[in-house]
Amino acid sequence: MTSQTDLAAMLCSRLCHDMLSPVGALANGLELLADEQDPDMRAKCVELLEHSARISADKLKFFRLAFGAAGGFGEAIPIIEAQTIINALAADNKRVTINWAINDPSLPKPAIKVLLNLAQIALDTLVRGGRLDIGAERRKGAVEIVARAKGDRIAFDETIGCALQGDLAAHEITSRTAAAHMIALVAEELGGGLQYKLGDGVLVLGAVLPEPEGLIG
């Protein structure tokens, strides 16, 4: 079994990998701005800095809720927080359309953590664009979550699917599969489970998470 220390290290590696590009772009933009005298080029440098800063902030917000303790919130997190983060992460990909089907104004922290990770996994598979449908519903004391990606090409590594279902050995968990492994542990601790189905141009990721008694309703 992967230790908590190993999992934390892998998640940190994932965070560093994802932040390297926008933070590097910030550093490059500052260097260009320091040396550039042409007003038009300086304006372009500022535009680059603003873009990179926005991406960095969006990714950090995602990591805070998807991997972290989500400090500042109670036991339930407003759905608008998750929607804002995923919509922001997808904003630069004009070929992806996101549709939300969630009526509840908030969900328990573990459910938000799982929802964000499933949505991110599904979003990453739409390499040629497509449609991402994200839904969640409280039913019979549990939260049911689904993220459905549909496109001309679905780029899905099925080792991630195995991690979601708890089917990877400890030595097979990497920074690439760590997030899937983490939410599989979250689901297991709650007495629930995750599943995936990959078909022709469609990937469906699902979760059923029993709610703590104090949050049911």
C-alpha positions as CSV (number, residue, x, y, z in Angstrom):
1,M,0.0,0.0,0.0
2,T,1.3,3.5,-0.8
3,S,2.2,5.4,2.3
4,Q,0.7,8.8,3.1
5,T,4.2,10.3,2.8
6,D,4.7,8.7,-0.7
7,L,1.2,10.0,-1.8
8,A,1.9,13.5,-0.5
9,A,5.2,13.5,-2.4
10,M,3.6,12.4,-5.6
11,L,0.8,15.0,-5.3
12,C,3.5,17.7,-4.7
13,S,5.3,16.5,-7.8
14,R,2.0,16.8,-9.8
15,L,1.5,20.4,-8.4
16,C,5.1,21.4,-9.3
17,H,4.8,19.9,-12.8
18,D,1.5,21.8,-13.5
19,M,2.8,25.1,-12.1
20,L,6.1,25.0,-13.8
21,S,4.8,26.3,-17.2
22,P,2.8,29.4,-16.0
23,V,5.3,30.4,-13.4
24,G,8.1,30.0,-15.9
25,A,6.1,32.2,-18.3
26,L,5.8,34.8,-15.5
27,A,9.6,34.8,-15.1
28,N,10.2,35.1,-18.8
29,G,7.7,38.0,-19.1
30,L,9.4,39.9,-16.3
31,E,12.8,39.5,-18.0
32,L,11.4,40.7,-21.3
33,L,9.6,43.7,-19.6
34,A,12.8,44.8,-17.9
35,D,14.8,44.9,-21.2
36,E,12.0,46.1,-23.6
37,Q,11.6,49.8,-24.4
38,D,9.1,49.6,-27.3
39,P,5.6,50.6,-25.9
40,D,3.8,48.0,-28.1
41,M,6.2,45.2,-27.0
42,R,5.9,46.2,-23.4
43,A,2.1,46.1,-23.7
44,K,2.4,42.5,-25.0
45,C,4.7,41.6,-22.1
46,V,2.2,42.9,-19.6
47,E,-0.5,40.9,-21.4
48,L,1.6,37.8,-21.1
49,L,2.2,38.4,-17.4
50,E,-1.6,38.9,-16.8
51,H,-2.4,35.7,-18.7
52,S,0.3,33.7,-16.8
53,A,-0.8,35.1,-13.4
54,R,-4.4,34.2,-14.1
55,I,-3.5,30.6,-15.0
56,S,-1.3,30.3,-12.0
57,A,-4.1,31.6,-9.7
58,D,-6.7,29.3,-11.3
59,K,-4.4,26.2,-10.9
60,L,-3.7,27.1,-7.2
61,K,-7.4,27.4,-6.5
62,F,-7.9,24.0,-8.1
63,F,-5.1,22.4,-6.0
64,R,-6.5,24.0,-2.8
65,L,-9.9,22.4,-3.2
66,A,-9.0,19.2,-5.1
67,F,-5.9,18.2,-3.1
68,G,-5.8,20.4,0.0
69,A,-7.9,20.9,3.2
70,A,-9.9,23.8,1.6
71,G,-9.5,26.0,4.6
72,G,-11.9,28.9,5.0
73,F,-14.9,26.7,4.2
74,G,-17.2,24.7,6.5
75,E,-18.0,21.0,6.0
76,A,-19.8,21.9,2.8
77,I,-18.5,23.9,-0.1
78,P,-20.7,25.9,-2.5
79,I,-21.0,24.4,-5.9
80,I,-20.2,27.7,-7.5
81,E,-16.6,27.4,-6.2
82,A,-16.1,24.1,-8.2
83,Q,-17.9,25.5,-11.3
84,T,-15.8,28.6,-11.3
85,I,-12.5,26.7,-11.0
86,I,-13.3,24.1,-13.8
87,N,-14.7,26.8,-16.1
88,A,-11.5,28.8,-15.6
89,L,-9.2,25.9,-16.3
90,A,-11.1,25.2,-19.5
91,A,-11.4,28.9,-20.6
92,D,-8.4,28.8,-22.9
93,N,-9.6,25.8,-24.8
94,K,-12.3,27.2,-27.1
95,R,-13.1,23.8,-28.5
96,V,-14.4,22.4,-25.2
97,T,-18.0,23.0,-24.0
98,I,-18.9,22.5,-20.4
99,N,-22.4,21.7,-19.2
100,W,-23.3,21.5,-15.5
101,A,-26.2,19.6,-14.0
102,I,-26.1,20.2,-10.3
103,N,-29.1,21.5,-8.4
104,D,-27.7,21.4,-4.8
105,P,-26.2,24.8,-3.8
106,S,-23.3,23.0,-1.9
107,L,-21.8,19.6,-1.4
108,P,-19.6,18.0,1.4
109,K,-15.9,18.7,1.1
110,P,-15.0,15.1,0.1
111,A,-17.6,15.2,-2.7
112,I,-16.2,18.5,-4.0
113,K,-12.7,17.0,-3.9
114,V,-13.8,14.0,-6.0
115,L,-15.9,16.1,-8.4
116,L,-13.0,18.4,-9.1
117,N,-10.6,15.6,-9.8
118,L,-13.0,13.6,-12.0
119,A,-13.8,16.8,-13.9
120,Q,-10.1,17.6,-14.4
121,I,-9.3,14.0,-15.5
122,A,-12.2,14.1,-18.0
123,L,-11.2,17.6,-19.3
124,D,-7.6,16.4,-19.9
125,T,-8.9,13.7,-22.2
126,L,-10.5,16.1,-24.7
127,V,-7.3,16.8,-26.6
128,R,-9.2,17.7,-29.8
129,G,-12.1,19.4,-28.0
130,G,-15.5,18.2,-27.3
131,R,-18.1,18.3,-24.6
132,L,-17.7,17.8,-20.8
133,D,-20.9,17.1,-18.8
134,I,-20.6,17.3,-15.0
135,G,-23.4,16.3,-12.7
136,A,-24.0,15.6,-9.1
137,E,-27.1,14.6,-7.1
138,R,-27.9,13.7,-3.5
139,R,-29.9,10.5,-3.4
140,K,-30.7,8.2,-0.4
141,G,-28.0,9.5,1.8
142,A,-25.2,9.6,-0.8
143,V,-23.8,11.9,-3.4
144,E,-23.7,10.6,-6.9
145,I,-21.2,12.3,-9.2
146,V,-20.6,11.9,-13.0
147,A,-18.1,13.5,-15.4
148,R,-18.7,12.6,-19.0
149,A,-16.3,13.6,-21.8
150,K,-17.3,13.2,-25.4
151,G,-15.1,14.1,-28.4
152,D,-13.5,13.0,-31.6
153,R,-10.6,11.7,-29.7
154,I,-10.5,10.7,-26.0
155,A,-6.9,10.5,-24.7
156,F,-7.4,8.4,-21.6
157,D,-4.6,6.4,-19.9
158,E,-6.4,3.4,-18.4
159,T,-3.9,3.2,-15.6
160,I,-5.7,6.2,-14.2
161,G,-8.9,4.2,-14.5
162,C,-7.3,1.4,-12.6
163,A,-6.2,3.8,-9.9
164,L,-9.7,5.2,-9.6
165,Q,-10.9,1.6,-8.9
166,G,-8.1,0.8,-6.5
167,D,-6.6,-1.8,-8.9
168,L,-3.0,-0.5,-9.0
169,A,-0.3,-2.0,-6.9
170,A,1.6,0.4,-4.6
171,H,4.7,0.5,-6.8
172,E,2.5,1.5,-9.8
173,I,1.3,4.7,-8.2
174,T,3.0,7.7,-9.9
175,S,2.5,11.4,-9.9
176,R,0.3,10.9,-13.0
177,T,-2.0,8.5,-11.1
178,A,-1.7,10.0,-7.6
179,A,-4.8,12.2,-7.8
180,A,-6.9,9.3,-9.0
181,H,-5.5,7.1,-6.2
182,M,-6.1,9.8,-3.6
183,I,-9.8,10.2,-4.5
184,A,-10.2,6.4,-4.6
185,L,-9.0,6.4,-0.9
186,V,-11.4,9.2,-0.2
187,A,-14.3,7.2,-1.6
188,E,-13.1,4.0,0.3
189,E,-13.0,5.9,3.6
190,L,-16.6,7.0,3.1
191,G,-17.7,3.5,2.2
192,G,-18.3,4.4,-1.5
193,G,-16.5,3.8,-4.8
194,L,-15.5,5.1,-8.1
195,Q,-15.8,3.7,-11.6
196,Y,-15.1,4.5,-15.2
197,K,-16.3,3.4,-18.6
198,L,-14.5,4.1,-21.9
199,G,-16.3,3.7,-25.2
200,D,-16.1,5.0,-28.7
201,G,-15.4,8.7,-28.2
202,V,-16.9,8.8,-24.7
203,L,-15.4,8.5,-21.3
204,V,-17.7,8.3,-18.2
205,L,-16.3,8.7,-14.7
206,G,-18.6,8.1,-11.8
207,A,-18.6,8.2,-8.0
208,V,-21.0,7.2,-5.2
209,L,-20.1,8.7,-1.9
210,P,-22.2,8.1,1.3
211,E,-22.6,11.3,3.3
212,P,-21.8,11.7,6.9
213,E,-25.0,11.6,8.9
214,G,-24.7,15.3,10.0
215,L,-24.7,16.5,6.4
216,I,-27.5,14.4,5.0
217,G,-30.4,16.5,3.8
